Amino acid sequence: FLFLQIVHILNMTSAKIVSFLLHPEESLHSLQNRIEFETGISPGNQELLLETGICLDPRKPASQCVIDGVRGWDSYMVYLFDKSKTVYDGPFASRSLSDCVNYIVQDSKIQLPIPQLRKVWAEAVHYVIGLKEDYSRLFQGQRAAMLSLLRYNANLIKMKNNMVSASQQLKAKLEFFHQSIRLDLERYSDQMAYGISSEKMLKAWKEMEEKASQCAQAEDIGYLDEQIMALHTEIVELQKSPYARRQGEVMETLEQRAIDLYKQLKTRPPDHAYSDSTDMVKIIVQTVQSQDRVLKELFGHLSKLLGCKQKIIDLLPEIEVALNNIKEADNSVMQMQGKRQREIWHLLKIACTQSSSRSLVSSSLEGTASTPAATWLPQSSSGNSAPHPLSSLAAPEDGESFADVIQENVNYLELFNSILQEVRQEQSSMMVS
């Protein structure tokens, strides 16, 4: 037993405490099964919170419930919530009266001997203190729920910021894409008359423009942003609410009055005098009434906290879906942008190839036309008589022979045919893509 630890679980749905001995290395799942047996709340619906609002980690042993060095070994509390409920039905019945205290409550004017009255009043003071402590523990449970809500809200804000950032990036990319494709379509239309044309590519670009317009739907997160902002405002109001702060001042005052009344009774000599319990019973009744009031306010506030938390839990998957839609739209836009740029460079390659082909053909034709003329035309020289036409023929050692010129033209013709074949193949592949 030296290695056993005790954990106290405050069931916030019933305001009752259940305590368990923890075995060394006992799993949290094992503890949850034992909690289910005592409370009827299934492990799947159990939410176990520490005072800090941190939910117990199912991967860690059950001993995480007990934090050494924080307080006494028997005073640390874990708060149990039922995740299937968002509305709690407090206030609950106050703790039961002992027989002797119930005796004076039933008839506060009954006269009792002072020694006996001391014992009864001591139990009455203990009862009043217990009522205040019951409220304090339940308030700590509400506080844990508030801290848990704020943790969920922090995660919600983080996801919302990621969503807004991704949406803004998508919007900027879509604006750039639309401006680019409009410019490309204009320039394409201008060059169609004298350049390269492809109806299939033109149709594909227009389809890209329509698809980009559909992608713009993913950036519309206004409806989610409005829900998140409304929820944030609601959480701030809950934090400002007076019910978010301890409301036990009246009970603490009544507790002190009960203690003072008991001290006064202790100073009276234990003679044969008798006295009634009117003043003590009045304090008991006022404390019970005060507890009913503050618990009603506490559980009303707690229900609002749990309602907000459930709204966050419901919103998180929607934000995940919106983020995924934005990422898919972003990827789609980038793919379309890349595809269009590859097609533009493909067009540029074809245009350059055709221009190169025309230059080669032109230079080839000029060479074949000028060479024979230059060979047969006589050279004029001032002061000298024109040479014989045959003498103007270039000798093999001075230049190209007719066979060399013919071979060069044949080479140019073969090159031209291969270039035309390559251009046809590229145009065909572009039409297919």
Residue pairs with C-beta under 8 A, 6 or more apart in sequence:
3 24
4 21
4 22
4 23
4 24
5 21
5 22
5 63
5 66
5 73
6 19
6 20
6 21
6 22
6 66
6 73
6 74
7 19
7 20
7 22
7 31
7 62
7 65
7 66
7 76
7 78
8 17
8 18
8 19
8 74
8 75
8 76
8 77
8 78
9 17
9 18
9 19
9 20
9 35
9 39
9 48
9 77
9 78
9 79
9 80
10 16
10 17
10 77
10 78
10 79
10 80
10 137
10 138
10 141
11 17
11 18
11 39
11 41
11 80
12 79
12 80
12 81
12 82
12 88
12 138
12 141
12 145
12 302
13 39
13 41
13 80
13 81
13 82
13 85
13 88
14 39
14 92
15 90
15 92
15 134
15 138
15 295
17 77
17 137
18 35
18 38
18 39
20 31
20 34
20 35
22 31
22 62
22 63
22 65
22 66
24 63
25 61
25 63
26 61
26 62
26 63
27 61
27 62
28 48
28 56
28 57
28 58
28 60
28 61
28 62
28 64
29 43
29 58
30 62
31 62
31 65
32 43
32 46
32 48
33 43
35 41
35 43
35 46
35 80
36 42
36 43
36 46
39 80
41 80
41 82
44 83
45 82
45 83
45 84
46 80
46 81
46 82
46 83
47 55
47 80
47 81
47 82
47 83
47 148
48 55
48 56
48 65
48 78
48 79
48 80
48 81
49 55
49 56
49 78
49 79
49 81
49 141
49 144
49 145
49 148
50 56
50 65
50 67
50 78
50 79
50 144
51 77
51 79
51 140
51 143
51 144
52 144
52 147
53 143
53 144
53 145
53 146
53 147
53 148
53 149
53 150
53 151
54 148
54 151
55 148
56 64
56 65
56 78
57 64
65 76
65 78
66 73
66 76
67 76
70 76
77 137
77 140
77 141
79 140
79 141
79 144
79 145
81 145
81 306
85 306
86 303
86 306
86 307
86 309
86 310
87 303
87 306
87 307
88 299
88 302
88 303
88 306
89 299
90 138
90 295
90 296
90 298
90 299
90 300
90 302
91 291
91 292
91 295
91 296
91 298
91 299
92 295
94 131
94 134
94 288
94 291
94 292
95 127
95 130
95 131
95 134
97 105
97 127
98 123
98 127
100 119
100 120
100 123
101 120
101 123
101 124
101 127
101 284
103 110
103 120
104 110
104 112
104 120
104 124
104 277
104 280
104 281
105 281
105 284
105 285
108 276
108 277
108 278
108 280
108 281
108 282
109 276
109 277
109 278
110 276
110 277
111 274
111 275
111 276
112 120
112 274
112 275
112 276
112 277
113 272
113 273
113 274
114 265
114 268
114 269
114 270
114 271
114 273
114 274
114 275
115 270
117 265
117 275
117 277
118 262
118 265
118 266
120 277
121 261
121 262
121 265
121 277
121 280
122 262
124 258
124 262
124 277
124 280
124 283
124 284
125 258
125 259
125 262
127 284
128 254
128 255
128 258
128 283
128 284
128 287
129 255
129 258
131 251
131 287
131 288
131 291
132 248
132 251
132 252
132 254
132 255
132 287
132 291
134 291
135 248
135 251
135 291
135 294
135 295
135 298
136 246
136 248
138 295
138 298
139 246
139 247
139 248
139 298
141 302
142 298
142 301
142 302
142 305
145 302
145 305
145 306
145 309
146 238
146 239
146 244
146 305
148 309
149 235
149 238
149 305
149 308
149 309
149 312
150 235
152 309
152 312
152 313
153 231
153 232
153 235
153 312
155 312
155 316
156 228
156 231
156 312
156 315
156 316
156 319
157 228
157 232
159 316
159 319
159 320
159 323
160 224
160 225
160 228
160 319
162 323
163 221
163 224
163 319
163 322
163 323
163 326
164 221
164 225
166 323
166 326
166 327
166 330
167 218
167 219
167 221
167 326
169 330
170 215
170 218
170 219
170 326
170 329
170 330
170 333
171 216
171 219
173 330
173 333
173 334
173 337
174 212
174 215
174 216
174 219
174 333
177 212
177 333
177 336
177 337
178 209
178 212
180 337
180 340
181 205
181 208
181 209
181 212
181 340
182 209
184 205
184 340
184 344
185 202
185 205
185 206
185 209
188 202
188 205
195 351
196 347
196 350
196 351
196 354
196 427
198 427
198 430
198 431
200 431
201 343
201 430
201 431
201 433
204 343
205 340
208 336
208 339
208 340
211 332
211 336
212 333
212 336
215 329
215 332
215 333
216 329
217 329
218 322
218 325
218 326
218 328
218 329
219 326
219 329
221 322
221 326
224 315
224 318
224 319
224 322
227 311
227 315
228 315
231 308
231 311
231 312
231 315
234 304
234 308
235 308
238 244
238 301
238 304
238 305
238 308
241 301
243 297
243 298
243 300
243 301
244 301
247 294
247 297
247 298
248 294
250 286
250 290
250 294
251 287
251 290
251 291
251 294
254 283
254 286
254 287
254 290
255 287
257 283
258 280
258 283
258 284
258 287
261 279
261 280
261 283
262 280
265 275
268 275
343 430
343 433
346 426
346 430
347 430
349 426
350 423
350 426
350 427
350 430
353 419
353 422
353 423
353 426
354 423
356 419
357 416
357 419
357 420
357 423
360 412
360 415
360 416
360 419
361 412
361 416
364 409
364 412
364 413
364 416
367 405
367 408
367 409
367 412
368 405
368 409
371 400
371 405
372 405
375 392
375 393
375 394
376 389
376 392
376 393
377 392
378 386
378 387
378 389
378 392
379 386
379 387
379 392
380 386
394 400
394 401
400 408
